[in-house]
Amino acid sequence: MPPAPAPPPDAIPDPWGVRRAENLLTSLEGILSARVVTTPLGEVSEVHVLAQAGLQPKQLVRNIESALLAQLGLKIDHRKISIAQTADVKPIEALDRQVVRDRAMQRSCLFENLAVAPGRRPHRIALAVTLSFMGQQEMAEEESSDTPRSRVEAAAKAAVAVLDKLLPDNSLALEGAKIVEAFDREFAFVAVQGLGGREALLMTGTAEIRESAERAAVFAVLDATNRWTEARRPA
């Protein structure tokens, strides 16, 4: 009896999003191929990249870090990224670049918008966070006092509320959000409680504060819940 034909690549389960991360990296300018290695728990342990000669390795590493964080909500330590360069080699998988970019955009949950407006009372603000999951878009709004800590907590709480709407068969709740300092920089740090069936999980995430602390708080929530939401993506 002849062996069963191998399933197409898109039909093979990818619970940790490894293929999507690799496709994203190979869509970056100058990168010919990429391999992402994860632990049994889904943590990224190594990222190996083959790039064209003549490019600055440090810039490539920064591009890789930025792409993974912005597109997939995945924060990678630069020490886990290794760069090899060659002058003349073809990609391991010759995929059409537009297809690669389209698939790379299919991350679990996408950031759409963050709006900040005056609150209904003096010295208060209203934050509205919009996210999308599998083509469905939702928005949630939180009002808080106009202080740095309250603004961060409100942005994170709104982001969690949106995820709770997008995943109605599960439940998410914000445990806490704060601004922390490390390596001469400021980060938004959040803890999120996830409940799905009998499963309860405390998830943490961080995001460097660049444009605003509120925006970083939203990305920290996405960082904390990325694998959790990915595991609940319909097959």
C-alpha positions, 0 to 999 in steps of 0.5 A: 500500500503506497504511503499517504501523501504528505500534508501541505505546509499550511495544514501542518500544525504550528502551535508556537507560530514558528513557521510564521516567524520564519516567513516574516524574517525571510521577508526582511530585506537582505535575509535569505533564510531563517530558522527559529528553534523553540523549547518544548514550552514554546519559548524561543531559544535560538534564531539562525539567519542567513543573510546577504554579504555586505549588511551590518550584522548589528542592524540585521539583529535590530531589524529582526528584533523589531519585526518580531515584536511589531508583527508577532508581539514576540520579544527576543533577546538579541543574544539568541540571534545568530547571523551568517552571511554569504555572497551567493546563495538562494533561499531555502524556501523560494516563497513569493515575497508578497505571500510571505508578507501576507502570512506574516501579518496573520499573527494571533492578535493585531494592534489597530488603534489607541485613542486618548481623550479627555474624561467625563470629569476634570483630571480624568482621561478616556483610553480606547483600544482597538484590536483585531483577531482573525479578521474580527475587530473590537474596541474597549474603553477605560477611564482613569485619573490623569496620572502616569500609573493610572494611564498605564493601568487603564490602557492595559485593562482596555487591551485585556477587555478587548481580548476578552471580547475577541475570545468569548469562550475564554476569560482574561483579567488584568492582574496589574500593570506598572512602569519599570526601569531596566538597562537605562530604559523604561518598560511597561510590565503587565500580568494577565490571568487567563482562564480557558476551560479548567486551565488557569495561567498567569502570563506576564509581558513587557514592552519598551516605552517609546511613543507613549507609556499607554501604547507600550502597555497595550503591546505588553498585554499582547506580549503576555498573551500572544502564545495563549491567543495563538493556541486558541486560533481556529484550525 
